[in-house]
Amino acid sequence: MSTITIRDVARRAAVSVASASRALNNHSNVTPATRDRVLAAARALDYVPHLGARSLSRGRSNTIGVVLPDLFGEFFSEIIRGIDYAAHQRGLQLLLTNMHGSAEDTEAAIRAMRGRVDGLLVMSPQVDVDFLGRSLPKGLPTIVMNAAADGVHPTIAIDNLAGAREAVAHLVDQGCRRIAHIAGPRGNADADARRAGFEEATGGKGTVIEGDFTEAAGIAGARRILAECRDVDGVFAANDMMAVACMATLAEGGMRAPADVAIIGFDGVPIAQYVTPALSTMALNLAELGERAVERLIAATENPDAPPSTEMMVPHLVVRASSRRHA
């Protein structure tokens, strides 16, 4: 008996392959009637959506390549957890590597994947779309994460600009008037957008302290505040790791959150809720981001002619003790 494919499901449901894929992957831009029709067709044909991964591996490696800027820290471990869960559900193996933050290492990491994987997930916020266009293998299903859309590959991105604006608005709502931003590294798409959102929300009147997403940058930012701008009463850090390190260092210097300074981070890593005081953050479901990347890769493989699209993940404000100055 031949394997039932998503094309068979689409034909039975009288919809396009793209619509069938969106319905099976529970996309929001599918009408309930279409989703019900597609799911009924899938049940009638005994089609299981995750078996679509076989189109990745038929006669090939049954492996997905994952290229990340780093493998250290809760941000990346949560994304990998989601990727691993979704891949395991579909009987796929993972081949992971990191690019150590440089374009040259990114290109080398991608090149090393060629011929060894059936699809590729690339998170590369520090390189531009032209570089991605030159470096990504032609004909290999690829999902780009946290980078500008290149018009060729499906993309999953974070609405960093809106998240940064909401973080600043929250600090203002808590009565903060002198707000500092500990920024991520220049040239990183996430960091640049969060910096732009901060500057937009403060009208260019906030204090920007250079950082690089590391704990050391959070400590250095706090020391600068203690030495040069103790009148700062609100801090928006570009990620949770810097926010936690900043908060602890400020406390050692006599500035305690939230009484003296309200502090908020970005990303929503699990540890943020367990520090004291618990850290407010612009939270993302990072494991879900990883799962969605695998789902998009399967969909791209089953429908290679579908036009590339960008899926935007919107962070949501989680208010905890570190910034709660008013009820």
Secondary structure as UniProt FT lines:
FT   HELIX           6..13
FT   HELIX           17..24
FT   TURN            25..26
FT   TURN            28..29
FT   HELIX           32..44
FT   TURN            45..46
FT   HELIX           49..53
FT   HELIX           54..57
FT   TURN            58..59
FT   STRAND          63..68
FT   HELIX           74..89
FT   TURN            90..91
FT   STRAND          93..98
FT   TURN            100..101
FT   HELIX           103..113
FT   TURN            114..116
FT   STRAND          119..123
FT   TURN            125..126
FT   HELIX           129..135
FT   TURN            138..139
FT   STRAND          142..145
FT   STRAND          155..158
FT   HELIX           160..173
FT   TURN            174..175
FT   STRAND          179..182
FT   TURN            186..187
FT   HELIX           189..201
FT   TURN            202..204
FT   STRAND          207..209
FT   HELIX           215..228
FT   TURN            230..231
FT   STRAND          234..237
FT   HELIX           240..252
FT   TURN            253..254
FT   TURN            257..260
FT   STRAND          262..267
FT   HELIX           270..273
FT   STRAND          280..283
FT   HELIX           286..302
FT   TURN            304..305
FT   STRAND          310..313
FT   STRAND          316..318
FT   TURN            321..323
//
